[in-house]
Amino acid sequence: DSGKTFFLALVGGFTVTLPAVAGSGGFHAKFFVQVAPTTAYVITTAEGDNMCGQAYSSTGGDAASITTFTSDNMNFVANVALIGDSGDVYSDGTNWYARGFSDADAGITFTG
């Protein structure tokens, strides 16, 4: 599924699990919110894999960031994320890197 764009279109939200980072060097996927979620959309790493990244809001600020490889999840936050918000994930075969763009402050967060 590398290189694909996925549209998040279930109001109730769901979780997408990325492939194991080992052997995934060069993997890239893009996610777009198609339906604003009432339960979070979660992009999660396989067990033990880590991610770092930044999420920016339309106000121009760094709305969320994790600059160490300690996060497991990029979340499109329930009742905050909006249609058109997006996120990208990239693997170098060792870690996951993520960036997100949200029209709302804290529409995308990193946890785990």
C-alpha positions as CSV (number, residue, x, y, z in Angstrom):
1,D,0.0,0.0,0.0
2,S,3.0,2.3,-0.1
3,G,2.3,5.5,-2.0
4,K,-1.5,5.3,-1.6
5,T,-3.8,8.0,-0.3
6,F,-6.5,6.9,2.1
7,F,-9.7,8.7,2.9
8,L,-10.9,8.5,6.5
9,A,-14.7,8.4,6.0
10,L,-16.3,6.8,9.1
11,V,-17.9,9.2,11.5
12,G,-17.3,6.6,14.3
13,G,-13.5,6.6,13.7
14,F,-11.2,3.7,13.5
15,T,-7.5,2.6,13.8
16,V,-5.1,2.1,10.9
17,T,-2.0,0.0,11.8
18,L,1.1,0.7,9.8
19,P,3.3,-2.2,8.7
20,A,6.3,-3.1,10.8
21,V,9.0,-0.5,10.3
22,A,11.7,-3.2,9.7
23,G,11.7,-3.8,6.0
24,S,9.4,-0.8,5.3
25,G,12.1,1.6,4.2
26,G,10.7,4.0,1.7
27,F,7.1,3.3,2.7
28,H,4.8,6.4,2.4
29,A,1.1,6.8,2.9
30,K,-1.2,9.9,3.0
31,F,-4.4,10.2,5.0
32,F,-7.3,12.7,4.4
33,V,-10.2,13.3,6.7
34,Q,-13.3,12.8,4.5
35,V,-15.8,12.8,7.4
36,A,-15.2,14.7,10.6
37,P,-14.9,12.0,13.3
38,T,-16.9,11.7,16.5
39,T,-14.4,9.0,17.6
40,A,-10.7,9.5,16.8
41,Y,-9.0,8.2,13.6
42,V,-5.8,6.7,14.9
43,I,-2.7,5.9,12.7
44,T,-0.7,3.6,14.9
45,T,2.7,1.8,14.5
46,A,3.2,-1.9,14.9
47,E,4.1,-2.9,18.4
48,G,7.5,-1.6,19.5
49,D,7.9,0.8,16.5
50,N,8.1,4.5,17.1
51,M,7.2,7.7,15.3
52,C,8.1,11.4,15.5
53,G,6.7,14.4,13.7
54,Q,4.8,17.6,13.8
55,A,1.2,18.7,13.2
56,Y,0.4,22.2,12.0
57,S,-2.8,24.1,12.3
58,S,-4.3,26.7,10.0
59,T,-3.4,29.4,12.5
60,G,0.3,28.8,11.5
61,G,1.4,27.3,14.7
62,D,3.0,24.0,15.6
63,A,-0.2,22.5,17.1
64,A,1.4,19.2,18.2
65,S,4.8,17.8,17.9
66,I,6.9,14.8,19.1
67,T,10.6,15.4,18.3
68,T,11.8,12.1,19.8
69,F,11.0,8.6,18.7
70,T,8.6,7.9,21.5
71,S,5.1,8.2,20.0
72,D,3.1,5.3,18.7
73,N,0.0,7.1,17.4
74,M,-0.9,10.1,15.2
75,N,-4.5,10.9,16.1
76,F,-7.1,12.8,14.2
77,V,-9.0,14.0,17.3
78,A,-12.7,13.3,17.8
79,N,-14.9,16.3,17.5
80,V,-11.9,18.5,16.6
81,A,-10.4,17.2,13.3
82,L,-12.2,18.6,10.2
83,I,-12.9,17.5,6.7
84,G,-9.7,18.1,4.6
85,D,-7.3,17.6,7.5
86,S,-4.4,15.4,6.4
87,G,-1.4,13.4,7.5
88,D,1.6,11.8,5.9
89,V,3.7,8.9,7.3
90,Y,7.1,7.9,6.0
91,S,9.5,5.1,7.0
92,D,13.2,4.9,6.7
93,G,13.3,1.3,7.8
94,T,14.1,2.2,11.4
95,N,11.5,4.7,12.5
96,W,8.3,6.4,11.3
97,Y,8.1,10.1,10.5
98,A,4.8,11.9,10.4
99,R,3.5,15.3,9.6
100,G,-0.1,16.6,9.7
101,F,-2.1,19.6,8.7
102,S,-5.3,20.5,10.5
103,D,-7.7,23.5,10.2
104,A,-8.3,23.3,13.9
105,D,-5.7,23.8,16.7
106,A,-5.1,20.3,18.3
107,G,-7.0,18.6,15.4
108,I,-4.0,16.2,15.2
109,T,-2.0,15.0,18.2
110,F,0.7,12.4,18.9
111,T,0.4,10.0,21.8
112,G,1.8,6.7,23.1
